[in-house]
């Protein structure tokens, strides 16, 4: 149970920093590798 919470916390931090990068990025294009990595992590957790 704690592991799941920890993973969700890390994902939340990732999503937050990604959103922050998007907001402050002069080019509003997200780093594609980061997005793909995030999607892979979500798939691993079974979240679609």
mmCIF file as Biopython writes it, N, C-alpha, C and O atoms, coordinates in Angstrom:
data_model
#
loop_
_atom_site.group_PDB
_atom_site.id
_atom_site.type_symbol
_atom_site.label_atom_id
_atom_site.label_alt_id
_atom_site.label_comp_id
_atom_site.label_asym_id
_atom_site.label_entity_id
_atom_site.label_seq_id
_atom_site.pdbx_PDB_ins_code
_atom_site.Cartn_x
_atom_site.Cartn_y
_atom_site.Cartn_z
_atom_site.occupancy
_atom_site.B_iso_or_equiv
_atom_site.auth_seq_id
_atom_site.auth_asym_id
_atom_site.pdbx_PDB_model_num
ATOM 1   N N  . UNK A ? 1  ? 0.834  -1.199 0.000   1.0 0.0 1  A 1 
ATOM 2   C CA . UNK A ? 1  ? 0.000  0.000  0.000   1.0 0.0 1  A 1 
ATOM 3   C C  . UNK A ? 1  ? 0.873  1.255  0.000   1.0 0.0 1  A 1 
ATOM 4   O O  . UNK A ? 1  ? 0.632  2.193  -0.759  1.0 0.0 1  A 1 
ATOM 5   N N  . UNK A ? 2  ? 1.888  1.255  0.862   1.0 0.0 2  A 1 
ATOM 6   C CA . UNK A ? 2  ? 2.764  2.430  0.933   1.0 0.0 2  A 1 
ATOM 7   C C  . UNK A ? 2  ? 3.513  2.631  -0.375  1.0 0.0 2  A 1 
ATOM 8   O O  . UNK A ? 2  ? 3.754  3.763  -0.793  1.0 0.0 2  A 1 
ATOM 9   N N  . UNK A ? 3  ? 3.882  1.522  -1.023  1.0 0.0 3  A 1 
ATOM 10  C CA . UNK A ? 3  ? 4.606  1.632  -2.287  1.0 0.0 3  A 1 
ATOM 11  C C  . UNK A ? 3  ? 3.738  2.329  -3.325  1.0 0.0 3  A 1 
ATOM 12  O O  . UNK A ? 3  ? 4.219  3.184  -4.069  1.0 0.0 3  A 1 
ATOM 13  N N  . UNK A ? 4  ? 2.462  1.964  -3.376  1.0 0.0 4  A 1 
ATOM 14  C CA . UNK A ? 4  ? 1.541  2.599  -4.321  1.0 0.0 4  A 1 
ATOM 15  C C  . UNK A ? 4  ? 1.431  4.091  -4.071  1.0 0.0 4  A 1 
ATOM 16  O O  . UNK A ? 4  ? 1.432  4.891  -5.007  1.0 0.0 4  A 1 
ATOM 17  N N  . UNK A ? 5  ? 1.335  4.458  -2.797  1.0 0.0 5  A 1 
ATOM 18  C CA . UNK A ? 5  ? 1.241  5.876  -2.458  1.0 0.0 5  A 1 
ATOM 19  C C  . UNK A ? 5  ? 2.515  6.609  -2.854  1.0 0.0 5  A 1 
ATOM 20  O O  . UNK A ? 5  ? 2.463  7.731  -3.359  1.0 0.0 5  A 1 
ATOM 21  N N  . UNK A ? 6  ? 3.655  5.973  -2.625  1.0 0.0 6  A 1 
ATOM 22  C CA . UNK A ? 6  ? 4.932  6.586  -2.977  1.0 0.0 6  A 1 
ATOM 23  C C  . UNK A ? 6  ? 5.018  6.808  -4.482  1.0 0.0 6  A 1 
ATOM 24  O O  . UNK A ? 6  ? 5.443  7.868  -4.942  1.0 0.0 6  A 1 
ATOM 25  N N  . UNK A ? 7  ? 4.607  5.789  -5.246  1.0 0.0 7  A 1 
ATOM 26  C CA . UNK A ? 7  ? 4.646  5.895  -6.707  1.0 0.0 7  A 1 
ATOM 27  C C  . UNK A ? 7  ? 3.712  7.007  -7.185  1.0 0.0 7  A 1 
ATOM 28  O O  . UNK A ? 7  ? 4.073  7.793  -8.061  1.0 0.0 7  A 1 
ATOM 29  N N  . UNK A ? 8  ? 2.516  7.068  -6.609  1.0 0.0 8  A 1 
ATOM 30  C CA . UNK A ? 8  ? 1.573  8.116  -6.993  1.0 0.0 8  A 1 
ATOM 31  C C  . UNK A ? 8  ? 2.140  9.494  -6.657  1.0 0.0 8  A 1 
ATOM 32  O O  . UNK A ? 8  ? 1.958  10.448 -7.414  1.0 0.0 8  A 1 
ATOM 33  N N  . UNK A ? 9  ? 2.830  9.593  -5.516  1.0 0.0 9  A 1 
ATOM 34  C CA . UNK A ? 9  ? 3.448  10.860 -5.129  1.0 0.0 9  A 1 
ATOM 35  C C  . UNK A ? 9  ? 4.509  11.271 -6.144  1.0 0.0 9  A 1 
ATOM 36  O O  . UNK A ? 9  ? 4.572  12.430 -6.552  1.0 0.0 9  A 1 
ATOM 37  N N  . UNK A ? 10 ? 5.346  10.307 -6.550  1.0 0.0 10 A 1 
ATOM 38  C CA . UNK A ? 10 ? 6.392  10.596 -7.527  1.0 0.0 10 A 1 
ATOM 39  C C  . UNK A ? 10 ? 5.771  11.000 -8.859  1.0 0.0 10 A 1 
ATOM 40  O O  . UNK A ? 10 ? 6.253  11.926 -9.512  1.0 0.0 10 A 1 
ATOM 41  N N  . UNK A ? 11 ? 4.705  10.313 -9.267  1.0 0.0 11 A 1 
ATOM 42  C CA . UNK A ? 11 ? 4.035  10.655 -10.519 1.0 0.0 11 A 1 
ATOM 43  C C  . UNK A ? 11 ? 3.442  12.053 -10.436 1.0 0.0 11 A 1 
ATOM 44  O O  . UNK A ? 11 ? 3.475  12.809 -11.407 1.0 0.0 11 A 1 
ATOM 45  N N  . UNK A ? 12 ? 2.903  12.389 -9.276  1.0 0.0 12 A 1 
ATOM 46  C CA . UNK A ? 12 ? 2.358  13.727 -9.084  1.0 0.0 12 A 1 
ATOM 47  C C  . UNK A ? 12 ? 3.443  14.783 -9.232  1.0 0.0 12 A 1 
ATOM 48  O O  . UNK A ? 12 ? 3.227  15.826 -9.849  1.0 0.0 12 A 1 
ATOM 49  N N  . UNK A ? 13 ? 4.613  14.504 -8.661  1.0 0.0 13 A 1 
ATOM 50  C CA . UNK A ? 13 ? 5.730  15.441 -8.769  1.0 0.0 13 A 1 
ATOM 51  C C  . UNK A ? 13 ? 6.177  15.566 -10.225 1.0 0.0 13 A 1 
ATOM 52  O O  . UNK A ? 13 ? 6.476  16.662 -10.700 1.0 0.0 13 A 1 
ATOM 53  N N  . UNK A ? 14 ? 6.220  14.430 -10.929 1.0 0.0 14 A 1 
ATOM 54  C CA . UNK A ? 14 ? 6.600  14.446 -12.341 1.0 0.0 14 A 1 
ATOM 55  C C  . UNK A ? 14 ? 5.623  15.279 -13.150 1.0 0.0 14 A 1 
ATOM 56  O O  . UNK A ? 14 ? 6.022  16.124 -13.951 1.0 0.0 14 A 1 
ATOM 57  N N  . UNK A ? 15 ? 4.328  15.029 -12.931 1.0 0.0 15 A 1 
ATOM 58  C CA . UNK A ? 15 ? 3.299  15.764 -13.666 1.0 0.0 15 A 1 
ATOM 59  C C  . UNK A ? 15 ? 3.381  17.253 -13.346 1.0 0.0 15 A 1 
ATOM 60  O O  . UNK A ? 15 ? 3.224  18.096 -14.230 1.0 0.0 15 A 1 
ATOM 61  N N  . UNK A ? 16 ? 3.627  17.569 -12.077 1.0 0.0 16 A 1 
ATOM 62  C CA . UNK A ? 16 ? 3.718  18.972 -11.660 1.0 0.0 16 A 1 
ATOM 63  C C  . UNK A ? 16 ? 4.901  19.664 -12.332 1.0 0.0 16 A 1 
ATOM 64  O O  . UNK A ? 16 ? 4.760  20.764 -12.866 1.0 0.0 16 A 1 
ATOM 65  N N  . UNK A ? 17 ? 6.066  19.019 -12.305 1.0 0.0 17 A 1 
ATOM 66  C CA . UNK A ? 17 ? 7.236  19.654 -12.914 1.0 0.0 17 A 1 
ATOM 67  C C  . UNK A ? 17 ? 7.078  19.745 -14.432 1.0 0.0 17 A 1 
ATOM 68  O O  . UNK A ? 17 ? 7.537  20.705 -15.051 1.0 0.0 17 A 1 
ATOM 69  N N  . UNK A ? 18 ? 6.425  18.742 -15.028 1.0 0.0 18 A 1 
ATOM 70  C CA . UNK A ? 18 ? 6.179  18.793 -16.468 1.0 0.0 18 A 1 
ATOM 71  C C  . UNK A ? 18 ? 5.260  19.963 -16.801 1.0 0.0 18 A 1 
ATOM 72  O O  . UNK A ? 18 ? 5.512  20.708 -17.747 1.0 0.0 18 A 1 
ATOM 73  N N  . UNK A ? 19 ? 4.195  20.120 -16.021 1.0 0.0 19 A 1 
ATOM 74  C CA . UNK A ? 19 ? 3.261  21.231 -16.243 1.0 0.0 19 A 1 
ATOM 75  C C  . UNK A ? 19 ? 3.970  22.568 -16.037 1.0 0.0 19 A 1 
ATOM 76  O O  . UNK A ? 19 ? 3.746  23.517 -16.788 1.0 0.0 19 A 1 
ATOM 77  N N  . UNK A ? 20 ? 4.829  22.636 -15.012 1.0 0.0 20 A 1 
ATOM 78  C CA . UNK A ? 20 ? 5.551  23.873 -14.733 1.0 0.0 20 A 1 
ATOM 79  C C  . UNK A ? 20 ? 6.492  24.203 -15.892 1.0 0.0 20 A 1 
ATOM 80  O O  . UNK A ? 20 ? 6.611  25.361 -16.293 1.0 0.0 20 A 1 
ATOM 81  N N  . UNK A ? 21 ? 7.159  23.178 -16.428 1.0 0.0 21 A 1 
ATOM 82  C CA . UNK A ? 21 ? 8.038  23.391 -17.578 1.0 0.0 21 A 1 
ATOM 83  C C  . UNK A ? 21 ? 7.239  23.903 -18.767 1.0 0.0 21 A 1 
ATOM 84  O O  . UNK A ? 21 ? 7.689  24.788 -19.495 1.0 0.0 21 A 1 
ATOM 85  N N  . UNK A ? 22 ? 6.048  23.339 -18.958 1.0 0.0 22 A 1 
ATOM 86  C CA . UNK A ? 22 ? 5.198  23.769 -20.071 1.0 0.0 22 A 1 
ATOM 87  C C  . UNK A ? 22 ? 4.810  25.232 -19.916 1.0 0.0 22 A 1 
ATOM 88  O O  . UNK A ? 22 ? 4.843  26.003 -20.874 1.0 0.0 22 A 1 
ATOM 89  N N  . UNK A ? 23 ? 4.440  25.600 -18.692 1.0 0.0 23 A 1 
ATOM 90  C CA . UNK A ? 23 ? 3.977  26.967 -18.448 1.0 0.0 23 A 1 
ATOM 91  C C  . UNK A ? 23 ? 5.104  27.972 -18.672 1.0 0.0 23 A 1 
ATOM 92  O O  . UNK A ? 23 ? 4.894  29.037 -19.254 1.0 0.0 23 A 1 
ATOM 93  N N  . UNK A ? 24 ? 6.294  27.624 -18.207 1.0 0.0 24 A 1 
ATOM 94  C CA . UNK A ? 24 ? 7.394  28.583 -18.269 1.0 0.0 24 A 1 
ATOM 95  C C  . UNK A ? 24 ? 8.269  28.419 -19.510 1.0 0.0 24 A 1 
ATOM 96  O O  . UNK A ? 24 ? 9.203  29.190 -19.732 1.0 0.0 24 A 1 
ATOM 97  N N  . UNK A ? 25 ? 7.956  27.409 -20.310 1.0 0.0 25 A 1 
ATOM 98  C CA . UNK A ? 25 ? 8.750  27.196 -21.515 1.0 0.0 25 A 1 
ATOM 99  C C  . UNK A ? 25 ? 8.356  28.195 -22.600 1.0 0.0 25 A 1 
ATOM 100 O O  . UNK A ? 25 ? 7.169  28.369 -22.875 1.0 0.0 25 A 1 
ATOM 101 N N  . UNK A ? 26 ? 9.341  28.855 -23.222 1.0 0.0 26 A 1 
ATOM 102 C CA . UNK A ? 26 ? 9.019  29.796 -24.302 1.0 0.0 26 A 1 
ATOM 103 C C  . UNK A ? 26 ? 8.361  29.089 -25.482 1.0 0.0 26 A 1 
ATOM 104 O O  . UNK A ? 26 ? 7.457  29.635 -26.115 1.0 0.0 26 A 1 
ATOM 105 N N  . UNK A ? 27 ? 8.811  27.884 -25.772 1.0 0.0 27 A 1 
ATOM 106 C CA . UNK A ? 27 ? 8.156  27.068 -26.791 1.0 0.0 27 A 1 
ATOM 107 C C  . UNK A ? 27 ? 7.219  26.119 -26.061 1.0 0.0 27 A 1 
ATOM 108 O O  . UNK A ? 27 ? 7.650  25.323 -25.227 1.0 0.0 27 A 1 
ATOM 109 N N  . UNK A ? 28 ? 5.933  26.213 -26.384 1.0 0.0 28 A 1 
ATOM 110 C CA . UNK A ? 28 ? 4.971  25.387 -25.649 1.0 0.0 28 A 1 
ATOM 111 C C  . UNK A ? 28 ? 4.918  23.973 -26.210 1.0 0.0 28 A 1 
ATOM 112 O O  . UNK A ? 28 ? 3.844  23.421 -26.451 1.0 0.0 28 A 1 
ATOM 113 N N  . UNK A ? 29 ? 6.094  23.405 -26.410 1.0 0.0 29 A 1 
ATOM 114 C CA . UNK A ? 29 ? 6.177  22.027 -26.893 1.0 0.0 29 A 1 
ATOM 115 C C  . UNK A ? 29 ? 6.807  21.196 -25.788 1.0 0.0 29 A 1 
ATOM 116 O O  . UNK A ? 29 ? 7.962  21.426 -25.427 1.0 0.0 29 A 1 
ATOM 117 N N  . UNK A ? 30 ? 6.075  20.240 -25.248 1.0 0.0 30 A 1 
ATOM 118 C CA . UNK A ? 30 ? 6.628  19.409 -24.175 1.0 0.0 30 A 1 
ATOM 119 C C  . UNK A ? 30 ? 7.775  18.550 -24.693 1.0 0.0 30 A 1 
ATOM 120 O O  . UNK A ? 30 ? 7.768  18.138 -25.853 1.0 0.0 30 A 1 
ATOM 121 N N  . UNK A ? 31 ? 8.752  18.281 -23.846 1.0 0.0 31 A 1 
ATOM 122 C CA . UNK A ? 31 ? 9.827  17.360 -24.239 1.0 0.0 31 A 1 
ATOM 123 C C  . UNK A ? 31 ? 9.243  15.980 -24.498 1.0 0.0 31 A 1 
ATOM 124 O O  . UNK A ? 31 ? 8.739  15.334 -23.579 1.0 0.0 31 A 1 
ATOM 125 N N  . UNK A ? 32 ? 9.308  15.532 -25.733 1.0 0.0 32 A 1 
ATOM 126 C CA . UNK A ? 32 ? 8.655  14.281 -26.125 1.0 0.0 32 A 1 
ATOM 127 C C  . UNK A ? 32 ? 9.158  13.071 -25.340 1.0 0.0 32 A 1 
ATOM 128 O O  . UNK A ? 32 ? 8.341  12.265 -24.895 1.0 0.0 32 A 1 
ATOM 129 N N  . UNK A ? 33 ? 10.483 12.908 -25.150 1.0 0.0 33 A 1 
ATOM 130 C CA . UNK A ? 33 ? 10.952 11.753 -24.369 1.0 0.0 33 A 1 
ATOM 131 C C  . UNK A ? 33 ? 10.361 11.720 -22.963 1.0 0.0 33 A 1 
ATOM 132 O O  . UNK A ? 33 ? 10.030 10.652 -22.447 1.0 0.0 33 A 1 
ATOM 133 N N  . UNK A ? 34 ? 10.230 12.894 -22.348 1.0 0.0 34 A 1 
ATOM 134 C CA . UNK A ? 34 ? 9.666  12.945 -20.999 1.0 0.0 34 A 1 
ATOM 135 C C  . UNK A ? 34 ? 8.220  12.488 -21.013 1.0 0.0 34 A 1 
ATOM 136 O O  . UNK A ? 34 ? 7.795  11.733 -20.137 1.0 0.0 34 A 1 
ATOM 137 N N  . UNK A ? 35 ? 7.455  12.944 -22.010 1.0 0.0 35 A 1 
ATOM 138 C CA . UNK A ? 35 ? 6.051  12.544 -22.119 1.0 0.0 35 A 1 
ATOM 139 C C  . UNK A ? 35 ? 5.930  11.043 -22.339 1.0 0.0 35 A 1 
ATOM 140 O O  . UNK A ? 35 ? 5.099  10.379 -21.720 1.0 0.0 35 A 1 
ATOM 141 N N  . UNK A ? 36 ? 6.774  10.512 -23.234 1.0 0.0 36 A 1 
ATOM 142 C CA . UNK A ? 36 ? 6.719  9.081  -23.517 1.0 0.0 36 A 1 
ATOM 143 C C  . UNK A ? 36 ? 7.087  8.275  -22.282 1.0 0.0 36 A 1 
ATOM 144 O O  . UNK A ? 36 ? 6.483  7.240  -22.004 1.0 0.0 36 A 1 
ATOM 145 N N  . UNK A ? 37 ? 8.087  8.757  -21.539 1.0 0.0 37 A 1 
ATOM 146 C CA . UNK A ? 37 ? 8.495  8.073  -20.318 1.0 0.0 37 A 1 
ATOM 147 C C  . UNK A ? 37 ? 7.353  8.072  -19.312 1.0 0.0 37 A 1 
ATOM 148 O O  . UNK A ? 37 ? 7.091  7.064  -18.655 1.0 0.0 37 A 1 
ATOM 149 N N  . UNK A ? 38 ? 6.671  9.218  -19.196 1.0 0.0 38 A 1 
ATOM 150 C CA . UNK A ? 38 ? 5.561  9.332  -18.266 1.0 0.0 38 A 1 
ATOM 151 C C  . UNK A ? 38 ? 4.437  8.377  -18.664 1.0 0.0 38 A 1 
ATOM 152 O O  . UNK A ? 38 ? 3.840  7.726  -17.806 1.0 0.0 38 A 1 
ATOM 153 N N  . UNK A ? 39 ? 4.150  8.295  -19.961 1.0 0.0 39 A 1 
ATOM 154 C CA . UNK A ? 39 ? 3.106  7.389  -20.440 1.0 0.0 39 A 1 
ATOM 155 C C  . UNK A ? 39 ? 3.484  5.940  -20.151 1.0 0.0 39 A 1 
ATOM 156 O O  . UNK A ? 39 ? 2.634  5.132  -19.778 1.0 0.0 39 A 1 
ATOM 157 N N  . UNK A ? 40 ? 4.767  5.618  -20.326 1.0 0.0 40 A 1 
ATOM 158 C CA . UNK A ? 40 ? 5.233  4.265  -20.019 1.0 0.0 40 A 1 
ATOM 159 C C  . UNK A ? 40 ? 5.028  3.950  -18.543 1.0 0.0 40 A 1 
ATOM 160 O O  . UNK A ? 40 ? 4.593  2.851  -18.199 1.0 0.0 40 A 1 
ATOM 161 N N  . UNK A ? 41 ? 5.335  4.897  -17.675 1.0 0.0 41 A 1 
ATOM 162 C CA . UNK A ? 41 ? 5.154  4.691  -16.242 1.0 0.0 41 A 1 
ATOM 163 C C  . UNK A ? 41 ? 3.688  4.445  -15.919 1.0 0.0 41 A 1 
ATOM 164 O O  . UNK A ? 41 ? 3.367  3.570  -15.114 1.0 0.0 41 A 1 
ATOM 165 N N  . UNK A ? 42 ? 2.792  5.215  -16.545 1.0 0.0 42 A 1 
ATOM 166 C CA . UNK A ? 42 ? 1.362  5.045  -16.299 1.0 0.0 42 A 1 
ATOM 167 C C  . UNK A ? 42 ? 0.913  3.667  -16.771 1.0 0.0 42 A 1 
ATOM 168 O O  . UNK A ? 42 ? 0.112  3.012  -16.104 1.0 0.0 42 A 1 
ATOM 169 N N  . UNK A ? 43 ? 1.428  3.223  -17.924 1.0 0.0 43 A 1 
ATOM 170 C CA . UNK A ? 43 ? 1.082  1.899  -18.432 1.0 0.0 43 A 1 
ATOM 171 C C  . UNK A ? 43 ? 1.543  0.811  -17.472 1.0 0.0 43 A 1 
ATOM 172 O O  . UNK A ? 43 ? 0.830  -0.165 -17.239 1.0 0.0 43 A 1 
ATOM 173 N N  . UNK A ? 44 ? 2.739  0.983  -16.917 1.0 0.0 44 A 1 
ATOM 174 C CA . UNK A ? 44 ? 3.272  -0.002 -15.982 1.0 0.0 44 A 1 
ATOM 175 C C  . UNK A ? 44 ? 2.382  -0.123 -14.756 1.0 0.0 44 A 1 
ATOM 176 O O  . UNK A ? 44 ? 2.236  -1.207 -14.190 1.0 0.0 44 A 1 
ATOM 177 N N  . UNK A ? 45 ? 1.786  0.996  -14.346 1.0 0.0 45 A 1 
ATOM 178 C CA . UNK A ? 45 ? 0.934  0.985  -13.162 1.0 0.0 45 A 1 
ATOM 179 C C  . UNK A ? 45 ? -0.474 0.502  -13.482 1.0 0.0 45 A 1 
ATOM 180 O O  . UNK A ? 45 ? -1.279 0.272  -12.580 1.0 0.0 45 A 1 
ATOM 181 N N  . UNK A ? 46 ? -0.769 0.350  -14.780 1.0 0.0 46 A 1 
ATOM 182 C CA . UNK A ? 46 ? -2.100 -0.100 -15.157 1.0 0.0 46 A 1 
ATOM 183 C C  . UNK A ? 46 ? -3.101 1.037  -15.192 1.0 0.0 46 A 1 
ATOM 184 O O  . UNK A ? 46 ? -4.309 0.805  -15.152 1.0 0.0 46 A 1 
ATOM 185 N N  . UNK A ? 47 ? -2.607 2.273  -15.269 1.0 0.0 47 A 1 
ATOM 186 C CA . UNK A ? 47 ? -3.493 3.431  -15.356 1.0 0.0 47 A 1 
ATOM 187 C C  . UNK A ? 47 ? -3.537 3.878  -16.809 1.0 0.0 47 A 1 
ATOM 188 O O  . UNK A ? 47 ? -2.501 4.121  -17.428 1.0 0.0 47 A 1 
ATOM 189 N N  . UNK A ? 48 ? -4.725 3.981  -17.335 1.0 0.0 48 A 1 
ATOM 190 C CA . UNK A ? 48 ? -4.834 4.369  -18.748 1.0 0.0 48 A 1 
ATOM 191 C C  . UNK A ? 48 ? -5.566 5.687  -18.849 1.0 0.0 48 A 1 
ATOM 192 O O  . UNK A ? 48 ? -5.768 6.198  -19.951 1.0 0.0 48 A 1 
#
